[in-house]
Amino acid sequence: MSCEVTGGNPPVSTIIFTCGEIPTKTSQSTVGPAVVRDIRFTVKRADDNQICRCSAIHTTNQYNLFKETRISVIYSPNVTVYSKYNIHYNSVKIICEANGRPPEYHFSKFTHFWGGQKIREIAGRLESPNRHVHIIQPYSYKDSGTYECTVSNNVTGLNNVTEQTGNKTINMHVRLVLMDTSKQNETIAVTIGQNLTLSKTIFSKNNISSYNWINPHGATTKHNSEVNSVDVTLNIYKTRVRDTGYRFSLLIGRIEEDDHGLHVLTVCNAFGCGEFYTNVVTAEPSKENTTVLPEPRKENTTMLPEPSRENTTLLPGLKLICS
């Protein structure tokens, strides 16, 4: 920026040129009848609305001239993505907020990612000139993931592009999910003396806070139980993704009569607990190795008549033996 002062006899000797608290580099020169003060500084967004003042002091000290100007910085928007929950309505609002100058924005659709894999694009609505929102109601674990929003005000940013992007990873406030829903109320038939291990595979985007097993007699136990991380495949809005789940196992060992009955696994995260049931029952004796022989068939059986002994002629030298 430059401040030029002309007139005066002799010309002004000193020009003071400042812009608030902005650090500047200055130089002064004389060009013909004019005295020029130049200042140089790197413009930052925080410099917006700062007042620059140029004042000239004459050697006679009989006058002091000044002029002011206000800095108006134009810049590409800062983009912030965040969420707000409404537990009463089981809804979550995804918010994309822009802060730039001029405050005239074009918002793109939200893009939903899961672990870097694109899931879908969802439209939002303009809640205020600088705020674009999308409401999910009701939400489920499938709505967890990273939400990305792109905004432009047609000003090129420091990254040399006009579109600026913000994103936020949001884990929905939901309980755990059983990977195989058929095992919510599972029945296992076993025989006395058979070895048995119970297991359930659980998925949760939020950390597991506690778990326990309850046996048919109401006793809580973690003895001979373990939790392991396992790879799981999820179907997120028709897109198959890979993630990490938890496998809860309980080694019962050789089954005894007391082990029959309902075993309950309770698992909790920060947003609630889930109960998963396994009913251990006595197996019926197997009939697989039983062989049933068919009765003899009597169809098409021909009974021959006994030979008649009447009028029997004996030839010489032969004996007739009846039995």
WOCOR-V559289 format. One record per residue. RES is the residue in one small letter. D_LAST is the distance of its C-alpha to the last C-alpha in whole Angstrom. Layout:
BEGIN
res=RES d_last=D_LAST
res=RES d_last=D_LAST
END
This chain:
BEGIN
res=m d_last=144
res=s d_last=148
res=c d_last=151
res=e d_last=154
res=v d_last=158
res=t d_last=161
res=g d_last=165
res=g d_last=167
res=n d_last=170
res=p d_last=169
res=p d_last=165
res=v d_last=163
res=s d_last=162
res=t d_last=159
res=i d_last=155
res=i d_last=153
res=f d_last=149
res=t d_last=146
res=c d_last=143
res=g d_last=142
res=e d_last=140
res=i d_last=139
res=p d_last=140
res=t d_last=142
res=k d_last=144
res=t d_last=147
res=s d_last=150
res=q d_last=153
res=s d_last=155
res=t d_last=158
res=v d_last=158
res=g d_last=162
res=p d_last=163
res=a d_last=160
res=v d_last=158
res=v d_last=154
res=r d_last=152
res=d d_last=148
res=i d_last=145
res=r d_last=142
res=f d_last=138
res=t d_last=135
res=v d_last=134
res=k d_last=131
res=r d_last=129
res=a d_last=131
res=d d_last=134
res=d d_last=134
res=n d_last=137
res=q d_last=139
res=i d_last=143
res=c d_last=145
res=r d_last=149
res=c d_last=151
res=s d_last=155
res=a d_last=158
res=i d_last=161
res=h d_last=164
res=t d_last=167
res=t d_last=169
res=n d_last=166
res=q d_last=168
res=y d_last=165
res=n d_last=161
res=l d_last=159
res=f d_last=155
res=k d_last=152
res=e d_last=149
res=t d_last=145
res=r d_last=142
res=i d_last=139
res=s d_last=136
res=v d_last=133
res=i d_last=130
res=y d_last=127
res=s d_last=123
res=p d_last=121
res=n d_last=119
res=v d_last=116
res=t d_last=114
res=v d_last=111
res=y d_last=110
res=s d_last=107
res=k d_last=108
res=y d_last=105
res=n d_last=105
res=i d_last=102
res=h d_last=103
res=y d_last=102
res=n d_last=100
res=s d_last=102
res=v d_last=103
res=k d_last=106
res=i d_last=107
res=i d_last=110
res=c d_last=112
res=e d_last=116
res=a d_last=119
res=n d_last=122
res=g d_last=124
res=r d_last=128
res=p d_last=128
res=p d_last=126
res=e d_last=124
res=y d_last=120
res=h d_last=118
res=f d_last=114
res=s d_last=111
res=k d_last=107
res=f d_last=106
res=t d_last=103
res=h d_last=100
res=f d_last=99
res=w d_last=96
res=g d_last=96
res=g d_last=98
res=q d_last=96
res=k d_last=97
res=i d_last=96
res=r d_last=98
res=e d_last=101
res=i d_last=102
res=a d_last=106
res=g d_last=108
res=r d_last=111
res=l d_last=115
res=e d_last=116
res=s d_last=119
res=p d_last=121
res=n d_last=120
res=r d_last=116
res=h d_last=113
res=v d_last=110
res=h d_last=106
res=i d_last=105
res=i d_last=101
res=q d_last=99
res=p d_last=97
res=y d_last=96
res=s d_last=93
res=y d_last=93
res=k d_last=92
res=d d_last=96
res=s d_last=97
res=g d_last=98
res=t d_last=102
res=y d_last=104
res=e d_last=107
res=c d_last=110
res=t d_last=112
res=v d_last=116
res=s d_last=119
res=n d_last=122
res=n d_last=123
res=v d_last=125
res=t d_last=124
res=g d_last=123
res=l d_last=123
res=n d_last=120
res=n d_last=122
res=v d_last=119
res=t d_last=120
res=e d_last=117
res=q d_last=116
res=t d_last=113
res=g d_last=112
res=n d_last=108
res=k d_last=107
res=t d_last=103
res=i d_last=102
res=n d_last=99
res=m d_last=98
res=h d_last=98
res=v d_last=94
res=r d_last=91
res=l d_last=89
res=v d_last=86
res=l d_last=82
res=m d_last=81
res=d d_last=78
res=t d_last=78
res=s d_last=74
res=k d_last=75
res=q d_last=77
res=n d_last=74
res=e d_last=71
res=t d_last=68
res=i d_last=66
res=a d_last=63
res=v d_last=62
res=t d_last=60
res=i d_last=61
res=g d_last=62
res=q d_last=62
res=n d_last=66
res=l d_last=68
res=t d_last=71
res=l d_last=73
res=s d_last=76
res=k d_last=78
res=t d_last=80
res=i d_last=84
res=f d_last=87
res=s d_last=90
res=k d_last=94
res=n d_last=95
res=n d_last=95
res=i d_last=92
res=s d_last=94
res=s d_last=91
res=y d_last=87
res=n d_last=85
res=w d_last=81
res=i d_last=80
res=n d_last=77
res=p d_last=75
res=h d_last=76
res=g d_last=80
res=a d_last=81
res=t d_last=83
res=t d_last=82
res=k d_last=83
res=h d_last=81
res=n d_last=79
res=s d_last=80
res=e d_last=82
res=v d_last=84
res=n d_last=84
res=s d_last=86
res=v d_last=84
res=d d_last=85
res=v d_last=84
res=t d_last=84
res=l d_last=86
res=n d_last=86
res=i d_last=90
res=y d_last=91
res=k d_last=88
res=t d_last=89
res=r d_last=87
res=v d_last=89
res=r d_last=88
res=d d_last=89
res=t d_last=88
res=g d_last=86
res=y d_last=85
res=r d_last=81
res=f d_last=81
res=s d_last=78
res=l d_last=77
res=l d_last=74
res=i d_last=72
res=g d_last=70
res=r d_last=66
res=i d_last=66
res=e d_last=66
res=e d_last=65
res=d d_last=69
res=d d_last=69
res=h d_last=68
res=g d_last=70
res=l d_last=73
res=h d_last=75
res=v d_last=79
res=l d_last=81
res=t d_last=84
res=v d_last=87
res=c d_last=91
res=n d_last=93
res=a d_last=97
res=f d_last=96
res=g d_last=93
res=c d_last=90
res=g d_last=86
res=e d_last=83
res=f d_last=80
res=y d_last=76
res=t d_last=73
res=n d_last=70
res=v d_last=68
res=v d_last=64
res=t d_last=61
res=a d_last=59
res=e d_last=55
res=p d_last=52
res=s d_last=51
res=k d_last=48
res=e d_last=48
res=n d_last=46
res=t d_last=43
res=t d_last=40
res=v d_last=38
res=l d_last=34
res=p d_last=34
res=e d_last=31
res=p d_last=28
res=r d_last=29
res=k d_last=27
res=e d_last=29
res=n d_last=28
res=t d_last=24
res=t d_last=23
res=m d_last=19
res=l d_last=17
res=p d_last=16
res=e d_last=12
res=p d_last=12
res=s d_last=13
res=r d_last=12
res=e d_last=15
res=n d_last=18
res=t d_last=15
res=t d_last=17
res=l d_last=17
res=l d_last=19
res=p d_last=21
res=g d_last=20
res=l d_last=16
res=k d_last=13
res=l d_last=10
res=i d_last=7
res=c d_last=4
res=s d_last=0
END
